[in-house]
């Protein structure tokens, strides 16, 4: 993959899943996230969470190196398989576009200390 050419893309996906299918959904989501992190250099972070006491409400925090990395992610076989496999499970999906202010993690701190 070419080096990032723009600013990072950060978005939050807000999903509501059919409660009868939540365990199947979580397994498919876990497989998709693992593949994305392992195979895609431009996928910097994917964090999936359930709203406390509402396990059918899933939030995914997504960080991509740039718009090109995000667009490439949407075309990968593992993402397309995830979308096809979960389409009947997802009751609603809302994508929240964000404007990053500060992006940091412990790994950034550890790299700076070396």
N, CA, C and O of each residue as an XYZ file, in Angstrom:
456
protein
N       0.840     -1.181      0.000
C       0.000      0.000      0.000
C       0.881      1.238      0.000
O       1.886      1.278      0.710
N       0.521      2.257     -0.788
C       1.311      3.486     -0.778
C       1.198      4.202      0.559
O       0.253      3.964      1.311
N       2.158      5.083      0.867
C       2.082      5.821      2.135
C       0.831      6.696      2.165
O       0.329      7.107      1.118
N       0.328      6.981      3.374
C      -0.862      7.825      3.488
C      -0.662      9.169      2.804
O       0.413      9.762      2.884
N      -1.702      9.643      2.133
C      -1.592     10.901      1.407
C      -2.421     12.017      2.017
O      -2.349     13.157      1.558
N      -3.193     11.717      3.025
C      -4.041     12.731      3.635
C      -4.132     12.532      5.121
O      -3.325     11.829      5.729
N      -5.129     13.162      5.693
C      -5.307     13.037      7.136
C      -6.061     11.753      7.460
O      -6.764     11.210      6.608
N      -5.916     11.268      8.688
C      -6.614     10.053      9.096
C      -8.135     10.221      9.016
O      -8.673     11.304      9.244
N      -8.791      9.143      8.694
C     -10.249      9.091      8.683
C     -10.674      8.365      9.958
O     -10.253      7.236     10.208
N     -11.509      9.022     10.760
C     -12.013      8.425     11.992
C     -13.531      8.509     11.947
O     -14.107      9.577     11.741
N     -14.160      7.368     12.142
C     -15.618      7.362     12.149
C     -16.117      6.407     13.211
O     -15.390      5.538     13.693
N     -17.368      6.589     13.559
C     -18.020      5.719     14.529
C     -19.241      5.123     13.843
O     -20.109      5.846     13.352
N     -19.296      3.811     13.818
C     -20.466      3.117     13.281
C     -21.362      2.751     14.461
O     -20.913      2.131     15.425
N     -22.624      3.137     14.375
C     -23.610      2.818     15.400
C     -24.588      1.827     14.789
O     -25.330      2.167     13.868
N     -24.588      0.612     15.298
C     -25.439     -0.437     14.753
C     -26.412     -0.945     15.800
O     -26.127     -0.935     16.997
N     -27.555     -1.387     15.331
C     -28.479     -2.132     16.180
C     -28.679     -3.480     15.506
O     -29.041     -3.557     14.332
N     -28.435     -4.544     16.271
C     -28.454     -5.908     15.761
C     -29.684     -6.628     16.287
O     -30.126     -6.378     17.409
N     -30.232     -7.512     15.484
C     -31.330     -8.367     15.919
C     -30.861     -9.143     17.151
O     -29.899     -9.906     17.057
N     -31.514     -8.970     18.304
C     -31.057     -9.638     19.531
C     -30.980    -11.169     19.405
O     -30.160    -11.803     20.069
N     -31.815    -11.752     18.570
C     -31.795    -13.211     18.376
C     -30.520    -13.673     17.676
O     -30.167    -14.851     17.731
N     -29.832    -12.741     17.018
C     -28.656    -13.111     16.217
C     -27.362    -12.478     16.728
O     -26.348    -12.495     16.030
N     -27.387    -11.925     17.928
C     -26.243    -11.152     18.411
C     -24.961    -11.984     18.505
O     -23.889    -11.497     18.147
N     -25.051    -13.213     18.975
C     -23.834    -14.033     19.105
C     -23.238    -14.355     17.740
O     -22.019    -14.317     17.571
N     -24.083    -14.669     16.770
C     -23.589    -14.921     15.406
C     -22.972    -13.652     14.824
O     -21.929    -13.702     14.173
N     -23.622    -12.520     15.062
C     -23.090    -11.256     14.571
C     -21.709    -10.977     15.170
O     -20.780    -10.614     14.447
N     -21.576    -11.143     16.473
C     -20.290    -10.857     17.130
C     -19.179    -11.747     16.588
O     -18.044    -11.291     16.452
N     -19.478    -13.000     16.278
C     -18.462    -13.893     15.714
C     -18.019    -13.412     14.332
O     -16.824    -13.400     14.035
N     -18.964    -13.018     13.495
C     -18.626    -12.514     12.166
C     -17.866    -11.190     12.252
O     -16.920    -10.968     11.497
N     -18.272    -10.322     13.159
C     -17.577     -9.052     13.347
C     -16.141     -9.275     13.814
O     -15.220     -8.624     13.321
N     -15.951    -10.177     14.748
C     -14.605    -10.471     15.246
C     -13.698    -10.969     14.122
O     -12.537    -10.573     14.026
N     -14.239    -11.835     13.282
C     -13.457    -12.376     12.162
C     -13.093    -11.253     11.180
O     -11.968    -11.207     10.682
N     -14.034    -10.356     10.903
C     -13.768     -9.262      9.968
C     -12.720     -8.306     10.527
O     -11.809     -7.901      9.805
N     -12.836     -7.943     11.790
C     -11.867     -7.025     12.390
C     -10.474     -7.648     12.407
O      -9.492     -6.982     12.076
N     -10.384     -8.908     12.786
C      -9.078     -9.580     12.815
C      -8.438     -9.554     11.437
O      -7.251     -9.254     11.320
N      -9.197     -9.862     10.393
C      -8.651     -9.869      9.031
C      -8.240     -8.467      8.597
O      -7.189     -8.296      7.979
N      -9.049     -7.469      8.909
C      -8.737     -6.098      8.512
C      -7.439     -5.612      9.138
O      -6.608     -5.008      8.459
N      -7.261     -5.868     10.418
C      -6.039     -5.438     11.109
C      -4.820     -6.201     10.583
O      -3.750     -5.622     10.397
N      -4.990     -7.475     10.350
C      -3.869     -8.310      9.891
C      -3.482     -8.028      8.443
O      -2.295     -8.029      8.118
N      -4.441     -7.789      7.579
C      -4.179     -7.730      6.145
C      -4.077     -6.329      5.554
O      -3.509     -6.158      4.475
N      -4.611     -5.333      6.233
C      -4.689     -3.992      5.644
C      -3.809     -2.999      6.399
O      -4.088     -2.646      7.545
N      -2.762     -2.565      5.749
C      -1.842     -1.602      6.372
C      -2.537     -0.297      6.732
O      -2.185      0.336      7.727
N      -3.521      0.112      5.934
C      -4.190      1.381      6.158
C      -5.281      1.362      7.208
O      -5.822      2.411      7.558
N      -5.615      0.181      7.716
C      -6.579      0.102      8.822
C      -5.759      0.194     10.103
O      -5.069     -0.754     10.478
N      -5.840      1.330     10.763
C      -4.998      1.579     11.932
C      -5.616      1.064     13.219
O      -4.896      0.618     14.112
N      -6.944      1.118     13.331
C      -7.609      0.637     14.552
C      -9.067      0.354     14.261
O      -9.716      1.068     13.497
N      -9.567     -0.694     14.880
C     -10.996     -1.027     14.869
C     -11.330     -1.525     16.262
O     -10.798     -2.544     16.702
N     -12.201     -0.822     16.954
C     -12.627     -1.207     18.296
C     -14.137     -1.405     18.270
O     -14.876     -0.481     17.930
N     -14.597     -2.588     18.622
C     -16.033     -2.878     18.661
C     -16.477     -2.978     20.117
O     -15.828     -3.634     20.931
N     -17.591     -2.319     20.433
C     -18.110     -2.300     21.798
C     -19.620     -2.457     21.765
O     -20.273     -2.091     20.788
N     -20.165     -3.001     22.837
C     -21.614     -3.046     23.016
C     -21.990     -2.030     24.088
O     -21.268     -1.850     25.069
N     -23.116     -1.376     23.892
C     -23.618     -0.440     24.890
C     -24.004     -1.253     26.120
O     -24.730     -2.242     26.017
N     -23.517     -0.833     27.277
C     -23.788     -1.556     28.520
C     -25.295     -1.727     28.713
O     -26.064     -0.776     28.575
N     -25.694     -2.939     29.029
C     -27.082     -3.326     29.270
C     -27.962     -3.264     28.018
O     -29.182     -3.403     28.106
N     -27.339     -3.056     26.850
C     -28.042     -3.114     25.559
C     -27.111     -3.787     24.552
O     -26.623     -3.134     23.630
N     -26.860     -5.086     24.719
C     -25.853     -5.755     23.893
C     -26.151     -5.744     22.403
O     -25.260     -5.996     21.592
N     -27.399     -5.454     22.032
C     -27.732     -5.393     20.612
C     -27.288     -4.073     19.971
O     -27.313     -3.939     18.748
N     -26.883     -3.105     20.792
C     -26.402     -1.814     20.299
C     -24.874     -1.853     20.259
O     -24.205     -1.823     21.292
N     -24.352     -1.919     19.052
C     -22.916     -2.063     18.829
C     -22.359     -0.735     18.335
O     -22.985     -0.050     17.525
N     -21.194     -0.384     18.822
C     -20.478      0.792     18.345
C     -19.097      0.327     17.877
O     -18.419     -0.435     18.565
N     -18.700      0.794     16.707
C     -17.384      0.452     16.174
C     -16.630      1.748     15.926
O     -17.070      2.599     15.152
N     -15.491      1.888     16.590
C     -14.606      3.039     16.429
C     -13.576      2.644     15.380
O     -12.829      1.685     15.574
N     -13.531      3.372     14.273
C     -12.697      3.009     13.133
C     -11.680      4.105     12.839
O     -12.019      5.288     12.817
N     -10.423      3.702     12.613
C      -9.388      4.670     12.242
C      -8.656      4.132     11.017
O      -8.129      3.020     11.029
N      -8.632      4.942      9.962
C      -7.953      4.594      8.710
C      -6.864      5.621      8.443
O      -6.991      6.781      8.836
N      -5.799      5.203      7.778
C      -4.667      6.096      7.506
C      -5.097      7.322      6.707
O      -4.607      8.423      6.954
N      -6.005      7.141      5.756
C      -6.499      8.240      4.937
C      -7.723      7.757      4.164
O      -8.147      6.612      4.320
N      -8.284      8.622      3.335
C      -9.490      8.272      2.587
C      -9.237      7.091      1.646
O     -10.113      6.243      1.472
N      -8.060      7.028      1.045
C      -7.724      5.912      0.154
C      -7.736      4.578      0.887
O      -8.200      3.574      0.347
N      -7.231      4.563      2.106
C      -7.227      3.331      2.903
C      -8.651      2.910      3.244
O      -8.971      1.721      3.233
N      -9.500      3.882      3.544
C     -10.897      3.573      3.849
C     -11.593      2.995      2.616
O     -12.290      1.985      2.709
N     -11.405      3.630      1.477
C     -12.032      3.143      0.244
C     -11.523      1.750     -0.117
O     -12.299      0.908     -0.570
N     -10.230      1.499      0.076
C      -9.667      0.166     -0.196
C     -10.285     -0.871      0.737
O     -10.578     -1.991      0.318
N     -10.483     -0.501      1.994
C     -11.087     -1.411      2.975
C     -12.471     -1.866      2.522
O     -12.825     -3.035      2.671
N     -13.251     -0.941      1.970
C     -14.616     -1.269      1.549
C     -14.657     -2.284      0.413
O     -15.689     -2.916      0.187
N     -13.550     -2.446     -0.302
C     -13.495     -3.363     -1.445
C     -12.834     -4.705     -1.129
O     -12.732     -5.560     -2.008
N     -12.386     -4.902      0.111
C     -11.678     -6.150      0.430
C     -12.653     -7.328      0.505
O     -13.814     -7.152      0.875
N     -12.181     -8.523      0.153
C     -13.045     -9.707      0.223
C     -13.606     -9.953      1.628
O     -14.771    -10.324      1.768
N     -12.789     -9.751      2.669
C     -13.282    -10.029      4.021
C     -14.357     -9.029      4.444
O     -15.296     -9.406      5.146
N     -14.242     -7.763      4.032
C     -15.293     -6.796      4.385
C     -16.567     -7.091      3.602
O     -17.660     -7.051      4.168
N     -16.444     -7.383      2.323
C     -17.624     -7.698      1.511
C     -18.335     -8.946      2.029
O     -19.565     -9.010      2.019
N     -17.569     -9.933      2.478
C     -18.167    -11.143      3.057
C     -18.901    -10.811      4.357
O     -20.010    -11.294      4.588
N     -18.283     -9.990      5.203
C     -18.926     -9.544      6.452
C     -20.250     -8.849      6.149
O     -21.265     -9.166      6.769
N     -20.255     -7.906      5.205
C     -21.480     -7.167      4.874
C     -22.571     -8.119      4.385
O     -23.725     -8.005      4.799
N     -22.213     -9.047      3.515
C     -23.206     -9.983      2.981
C     -23.726    -10.914      4.074
O     -24.921    -11.206      4.129
N     -22.838    -11.375      4.931
C     -23.211    -12.336      5.976
C     -24.040    -11.720      7.088
O     -24.805    -12.424      7.748
N     -23.904    -10.420      7.308
C     -24.589     -9.779      8.437
C     -25.780     -8.913      8.019
O     -26.461     -8.358      8.881
N     -26.039     -8.789      6.741
C     -27.069     -7.840      6.283
C     -28.443     -8.112      6.908
O     -29.171     -7.169      7.218
N     -28.804     -9.376      7.095
C     -30.107     -9.691      7.688
C     -30.106     -9.532      9.204
O     -31.169     -9.541      9.823
N     -28.936     -9.386      9.808
C     -28.820     -9.247     11.259
C     -28.910     -7.785     11.697
O     -29.334     -7.492     12.816
N     -28.513     -6.877     10.817
C     -28.406     -5.454     11.150
C     -29.765     -4.788     10.967
O     -30.301     -4.729      9.860
N     -30.310     -4.289     12.073
C     -31.595     -3.570     12.021
C     -31.415     -2.114     11.620
O     -32.262     -1.541     10.934
N     -30.301     -1.518     12.054
C     -30.012     -0.138     11.655
C     -28.514      0.096     11.696
O     -27.782     -0.549     12.447
N     -28.078      1.035     10.872
C     -26.668      1.420     10.799
C     -26.609      2.923     10.578
O     -27.242      3.464      9.671
N     -25.841      3.578     11.423
C     -25.598      5.015     11.283
C     -24.100      5.231     11.344
O     -23.441      4.782     12.282
N     -23.556      5.921     10.344
C     -22.132      6.222     10.321
C     -21.937      7.667     10.741
O     -22.506      8.578     10.140
N     -21.128      7.874     11.779
C     -20.860      9.207     12.302
C     -19.473      9.632     11.835
O     -18.463      9.036     12.208
N     -19.448     10.667     11.017
C     -18.172     11.209     10.560
C     -17.618     12.108     11.665
O     -18.369     12.835     12.316
N     -16.323     12.056     11.869
C     -15.716     12.869     12.926
C     -14.569     13.707     12.373
O     -14.081     13.472     11.267
N     -14.167     14.652     13.138
C     -12.989     15.467     12.850
C     -11.999     15.202     13.980
O     -12.192     15.696     15.091
N     -10.934     14.424     13.716
C      -9.990     14.107     14.794
C      -9.363     15.355     15.407
O      -8.975     16.288     14.704
N      -9.276     15.345     16.722
C      -8.595     16.419     17.445
C      -7.231     15.904     17.896
O      -6.200     16.478     17.546
N      -7.229     14.830     18.666
C      -5.997     14.187     19.113
C      -6.207     12.688     19.019
O      -7.200     12.165     19.524
N      -5.275     11.992     18.371
C      -5.291     10.536     18.317
C      -4.005     10.046     18.963
O      -2.914     10.335     18.472
N      -4.123      9.315     20.048
C      -2.947      8.822     20.762
C      -3.275      7.485     21.406
O      -4.435      7.180     21.683
N      -2.248      6.703     21.636
C      -2.397      5.458     22.376
C      -1.078      5.145     23.069
O      -0.082      5.838     22.859
N      -1.072      4.130     23.874
C       0.143      3.766     24.615
C       1.277      3.416     23.671
O       2.435      3.706     23.971
N       0.975      2.800     22.537
C       2.033      2.445     21.591
C       2.739      3.687     21.077
O       3.958      3.673     20.904
N       1.991      4.776     20.826
C       2.624      6.029     20.409
C       3.590      6.515     21.477
O       4.710      6.915     21.159
N       3.173      6.487     22.746
C       4.034      6.921     23.845
C       5.291      6.068     23.923
O       6.382      6.605     24.119
N       5.168      4.757     23.774
C       6.312      3.864     23.877
C       7.278      4.091     22.716
O       8.491      4.039     22.917
N       6.775      4.340     21.513
C       7.655      4.600     20.366
C       8.422      5.902     20.562
O       9.593      5.986     20.191
N       7.784      6.918     21.137
C       8.459      8.197     21.352
C       9.580      8.076     22.378
O      10.572      8.801     22.306
N       9.423      7.154     23.339
C      10.427      7.005     24.386
C      11.689      6.298     23.896
O      12.718      6.368     24.567
N      11.645      5.641     22.782
C      12.817      4.904     22.288
C      13.775      5.770     21.527
O      14.803      5.286     21.054
